Amino acid sequence: MPDTAIMDRNHLAEFLRSKRDRLRPEDVGLSVHGPRRAPGLKREEVARLANISVEYYSRLEQARGSNPSGRVLIELAHALRLSSDERSHLFSLAGVAAESPAGASSEVPLSVLSLLDHATDMAAIVLNACYDIIAWNLPAVTLFEDFGALEAPRRNLVYRHFLDHDPVSRHYGLAIAEEFGPFAAGRLRAAAGRYPNDTRISTVITTLYARSPEFARLWDRGVVEVGFHEYKAMHHPVVGRLNVDCVPVRDHFLVCFTAPPGSPAYYALRLLSAPAAGARS
């Protein structure tokens, strides 16, 4: 992605610091351990969420960094939960042309982020068209794991399904192993058709085709899937059986893990959510 203007390092640094300072760890699904000297995110937390080095992010905030690529800016926009206007401003400050609308969006609407933040009785995650986990709330961390601490490939559900040999690690106990592969391959083909120039989608497909015989076999079938999972079952070692509701938003999935009110799993989920609720106060 070529630069189209001069990078405004000072204003970019100020903008990044201001957006980092406005966020709390729980706003981006990170656990809080012990007292913090400042209310905002730490630099290393932003860097981890954006999949870049702490050193490089620190240089950007110090107005010393080299010109970031469009991909880095997209990841920073995710990490800092920027709105559409804020994202455009970020690209402008960096002197980079805004990302092509032909690409699949990984921007999580503010309304969905607000829903995640206030949903303390259910675990919820948001997936993009490539099956990257791009947002989550604290109950999801207590139910599954700390997504913010994972390397990028471990936050991608299709990588986990097709490349991880541990059946428990692949799906967190969700009873979807047999049907997930064909479904995911079909949705990736549909996404590739909608966004033929999206490098992230093509990279995921190319990697899986080269490394997973299962994916290669499914891909060669040519199935296109545009539907979605509505209700699925999950078995958790602590809270037992849960119901899974999936809400589609075209290129995104909001996946909510709920249990019938009054059931043992319902009270177990409330118990798991208690530490998360305490962290928000």
C-alpha positions in Angstrom: 0.0 0.0 0.0 1.9 3.1 -1.1 2.2 6.3 0.9 0.3 9.2 -0.6 1.3 12.0 1.8 3.9 13.0 4.3 3.6 11.2 7.6 2.7 13.6 10.5 4.7 12.0 13.2 4.0 14.4 16.0 0.2 14.4 15.5 0.2 10.6 14.9 2.0 10.1 18.2 -0.4 12.4 20.1 -3.4 10.6 18.5 -2.1 7.2 19.4 -1.4 8.2 23.0 -4.9 9.8 23.4 -6.7 6.7 22.1 -4.6 4.4 24.2 -5.3 6.5 27.4 -9.1 6.4 26.9 -9.3 2.6 26.9 -9.4 0.3 30.0 -8.0 -3.2 29.8 -11.5 -4.7 30.2 -12.7 -2.6 27.2 -10.5 -4.9 25.0 -11.0 -8.1 26.9 -7.8 -8.1 28.9 -7.6 -9.3 32.4 -6.3 -6.9 35.1 -3.7 -8.2 37.6 -2.9 -5.9 40.4 -2.9 -2.1 40.6 -2.1 0.0 37.6 -0.3 3.4 37.6 -2.5 4.8 34.8 -6.1 4.1 33.7 -5.4 3.5 30.0 -3.8 0.6 28.2 -0.1 0.0 28.4 2.0 0.3 25.3 2.8 -3.4 25.4 -0.9 -4.3 25.6 -1.6 -2.2 22.4 1.4 -3.8 20.7 0.3 -7.3 21.6 -3.3 -6.7 20.4 -2.0 -5.1 17.1 0.5 -8.0 16.5 3.5 -5.6 16.3 6.6 -5.2 18.5 6.5 -3.1 21.6 9.7 -1.3 20.4 8.1 -0.3 17.1 4.8 0.9 18.8 6.8 2.9 21.4 8.7 4.6 18.6 5.4 5.6 16.9 4.2 7.2 20.2 7.5 9.0 20.5 7.2 10.4 17.0 10.3 8.4 16.0 8.8 5.5 14.1 9.1 4.6 10.4 6.1 4.9 8.2 3.6 2.1 9.2 2.1 0.0 6.5 -1.6 -0.1 5.8 -1.8 -3.6 7.5 -0.2 -2.2 10.6 -2.6 0.7 10.7 -5.5 -1.7 10.3 -4.3 -3.7 13.3 -3.7 -0.6 15.4 -7.3 0.6 14.5 -8.5 -2.8 15.9 -6.4 -2.7 19.0 -7.5 0.9 19.8 -11.2 0.3 18.9 -11.3 3.2 16.5 -14.5 4.4 14.8 -14.6 4.7 11.0 -13.8 8.4 11.2 -11.0 7.8 13.7 -9.6 5.1 11.4 -9.6 7.4 8.4 -7.8 10.1 10.5 -5.2 7.5 11.6 -4.4 6.7 7.9 -4.3 10.4 7.1 -1.8 11.1 9.8 0.3 8.2 8.7 0.4 9.5 5.2 -1.2 6.2 3.9 -4.1 5.8 1.6 -7.1 4.4 3.4 -7.6 0.6 3.0 -9.5 -0.5 -0.1 -13.3 -1.0 0.5 -12.8 -4.2 -1.6 -11.3 -5.8 1.5 -13.3 -7.5 4.2 -13.9 -5.2 7.2 -12.6 -6.3 10.6 -13.9 -3.1 12.3 -16.2 -4.0 15.1 -19.1 -1.6 15.4 -19.1 0.5 18.5 -22.6 -0.8 19.3 -21.3 -4.3 19.4 -18.3 -3.3 21.5 -20.7 -1.7 23.9 -22.8 -4.8 24.0 -19.7 -6.9 24.8 -18.7 -4.5 27.6 -22.1 -4.7 29.3 -22.7 -8.4 28.8 -21.4 -9.6 32.1 -23.7 -12.7 32.3 -22.6 -14.3 29.0 -19.3 -14.9 27.2 -19.2 -13.3 23.7 -16.6 -13.1 20.9 -16.6 -11.5 17.5 -15.1 -13.2 14.4 -14.3 -11.6 11.1 -14.5 -13.1 7.7 -11.2 -15.0 8.2 -12.3 -16.4 11.5 -9.9 -14.2 13.5 -11.2 -13.5 17.0 -11.2 -9.7 16.8 -13.2 -8.8 20.0 -14.2 -10.5 23.2 -15.4 -9.7 26.7 -14.0 -10.7 30.0 -16.5 -13.6 30.6 -15.2 -15.1 27.4 -11.7 -15.0 28.9 -12.9 -16.8 32.0 -14.7 -19.4 29.9 -12.1 -20.0 27.3 -8.7 -18.3 27.7 -7.0 -14.9 27.6 -7.2 -14.2 23.9 -5.1 -11.1 24.3 -2.2 -13.2 25.4 -2.3 -15.4 22.3 -0.2 -15.1 19.2 -2.2 -14.1 16.1 -2.5 -17.7 14.6 -3.9 -19.0 17.9 -6.7 -16.3 17.7 -7.8 -17.7 14.4 -10.4 -20.5 14.6 -9.8 -22.0 11.2 -6.1 -22.2 11.8 -6.9 -24.0 15.1 -9.3 -26.4 13.5 -7.2 -27.4 10.5 -3.7 -27.2 11.9 -4.0 -28.0 15.7 -3.9 -31.8 16.4 -5.3 -31.4 19.9 -9.1 -32.0 19.7 -9.7 -30.1 22.9 -7.6 -27.1 22.0 -9.2 -26.9 18.5 -12.7 -26.1 19.7 -12.7 -25.5 23.5 -15.1 -28.4 23.9 -17.7 -27.2 21.3 -19.4 -30.1 19.6 -18.8 -28.8 16.1 -15.6 -30.6 15.0 -17.2 -32.7 12.2 -19.3 -29.9 10.7 -17.1 -26.9 11.3 -14.5 -27.8 8.6 -16.9 -27.9 5.6 -18.8 -24.9 6.9 -15.6 -22.8 7.4 -14.1 -23.8 4.1 -17.3 -22.8 2.3 -17.5 -19.4 4.1 -13.9 -18.7 3.3 -14.7 -19.4 -0.4 -17.6 -17.0 -0.2 -15.5 -14.3 1.4 -12.8 -14.8 -1.2 -15.4 -14.3 -3.9 -16.7 -11.1 -2.4 -13.2 -9.7 -1.7 -10.8 -11.1 -4.4 -8.1 -8.5 -3.6 -8.1 -9.1 0.2 -4.6 -10.3 1.1 -5.5 -11.5 4.5 -8.2 -13.8 3.1 -5.9 -15.1 0.4 -3.1 -15.7 2.9 -5.4 -17.8 5.2 -6.6 -19.9 2.3 -3.2 -20.4 0.8 -1.7 -21.4 4.1 -4.4 -23.9 5.0 -4.4 -25.4 1.5 -0.6 -26.0 1.7 -0.6 -27.4 5.3 -3.9 -29.1 5.8 -5.0 -32.1 3.6 -8.5 -31.8 5.1 -8.8 -28.2 4.1 -7.4 -28.9 0.6 -9.9 -31.7 0.1 -12.8 -29.5 1.2 -11.6 -26.5 -0.8 -11.4 -28.6 -4.0 -15.1 -29.6 -3.6 -15.9 -25.9 -4.4 -18.7 -25.6 -1.9 -19.8 -22.0 -1.1 -21.4 -21.4 2.3 -23.2 -18.2 3.2 -25.3 -19.5 6.1 -24.4 -19.6 9.7 -24.6 -21.8 12.8 -27.6 -20.9 14.9 -27.5 -23.1 17.9 -24.6 -25.4 19.0 -23.7 -27.3 22.1 -20.6 -27.0 24.2 -19.2 -29.1 27.0 -17.1 -27.2 29.5 -15.1 -29.1 32.2 -16.4 -26.8 34.9 -19.9 -25.6 34.0 -21.0 -28.5 31.9 -23.3 -28.2 28.8 -24.0 -24.8 27.4 -26.1 -23.5 24.5 -24.3 -21.4 21.8 -26.2 -18.7 19.9 -24.5 -17.2 16.8 -25.7 -13.9 15.4 -24.4 -13.2 11.9 -23.4 -9.7 10.7 -22.4 -10.6 7.1 -18.6 -10.7 7.5 -18.7 -10.9 11.3 -20.1 -13.3 13.8 -21.1 -12.3 17.3 -21.1 -15.6 19.2 -22.8 -15.6 22.5 -22.4 -18.4 25.0 -25.6 -18.6 27.1 -27.5 -21.1 29.3 -31.2 -21.4 30.1 -32.1 -19.2 33.1 -32.3 -21.1 36.3 -30.3 -24.0 35.0 -27.1 -25.2 36.7 -25.0 -23.9 33.8 -26.7 -20.5 34.1 -25.6 -20.1 37.7 -22.2 -21.5 36.8 -21.7 -18.8 34.1 -22.7 -16.2 36.6 -20.1 -17.5 39.0 -17.5 -17.4 36.2 -18.5 -13.9 35.4 -18.1 -12.6 38.9 -14.4 -11.9 38.7 -15.0 -10.0 35.4 -17.7 -7.9 36.9 -15.4 -7.1 39.8 -12.7 -6.0 37.5 -15.0 -3.4 35.8 -15.7 -1.6 39.0 
